[in-house]
Structure formats: structure tokens, C-alpha cells
Amino acid sequence: MDRILPIGPSYLLEDSMRVCDAAVDVLRETENPAVMFGDEGLLHLIADKMRWNHDAWNTSNRVMAALNKTPGQLVKKTLCHGRWVSVFRMPVES
């Protein structure tokens, strides 16, 4: 059984994966090339894979903050659409 460890205000499972790894899994499963702020469905699927509780837009903010901190193998690009947003794309496979 998983042991829950307190980490700051949230709780993570001891054997949890990184958010960037969960994002790669979700992008592959849904056949999406990228995720960015506003992709609520994808961001909440990533949170589900992380076993995080949902808290409306705070869930999306939490996932995006984690991806900004550690993008892993995702390629980060910043775009301006009225405000600066980060887009995380799957790496191009050769």
C-alpha cells in the first residue's frame, strides 16, 4: 500500500511520477501534440494521473507551474496571445 508523505500544503504518494512524465503519458494517450494553459481537459487528465485532488482552475495552475519548473522531455515554448503563455510540446521523434 502507498504511504502518503506530507509535502508542503499538498500530499504526494511515495511512488509518484513527475508531472512532466504524466503529461507525456496523457499526450500520447490522447494523441495531442502539446498542452498549454487553457487546455483544461488535458491539464485535469494530467492531475488525475498524478492522483491530485481537483480544485477548479487551481488544478490547472498547479500542473502548469510544475511543468514550468520541470518540463522533462517536453519542449517548452513561450507565446504571446494577449498574455505570455507556455506551451509544452512532445519532442520531435526522428
Secondary structure as the mmCIF struct_conf table of DSSP 4:
data_model
#
loop_
_struct_conf.conf_type_id
_struct_conf.id
_struct_conf.beg_label_comp_id
_struct_conf.beg_label_asym_id
_struct_conf.beg_label_seq_id
_struct_conf.end_label_comp_id
_struct_conf.end_label_asym_id
_struct_conf.end_label_seq_id
HELX_LH_PP_P HELX_LH_PP_P1 ASP A 2 ARG A 3
STRN STRN1 ILE A 4 ILE A 7
TURN_TY1_P TURN_TY1_P1 GLY A 8 PRO A 9
STRN STRN2 SER A 10 LEU A 13
TURN_TY1_P TURN_TY1_P2 GLU A 14 ASP A 15
HELX_LH_PP_P HELX_LH_PP_P2 SER A 16 ARG A 18
HELX_RH_AL_P HELX_RH_AL_P1 VAL A 19 THR A 30
TURN_TY1_P TURN_TY1_P3 GLU A 31 GLU A 31
BEND BEND1 PRO A 33 PRO A 33
STRN STRN3 ALA A 34 MET A 36
TURN_TY1_P TURN_TY1_P4 PHE A 37 GLY A 38
HELX_RH_AL_P HELX_RH_AL_P2 GLU A 40 LYS A 49
TURN_TY1_P TURN_TY1_P5 MET A 50 ARG A 51
HELX_LH_PP_P HELX_LH_PP_P3 TRP A 52 HIS A 54
TURN_TY1_P TURN_TY1_P6 ALA A 56 ALA A 56
HELX_RH_AL_P HELX_RH_AL_P3 TRP A 57 LYS A 69
TURN_TY1_P TURN_TY1_P7 GLY A 72 GLN A 73
BEND BEND2 LEU A 74 LEU A 74
STRN STRN4 VAL A 75 CYS A 80
BEND BEND3 HIS A 81 ARG A 83
STRN STRN5 TRP A 84 ARG A 89
HELX_LH_PP_P HELX_LH_PP_P4 MET A 90 GLU A 93
#
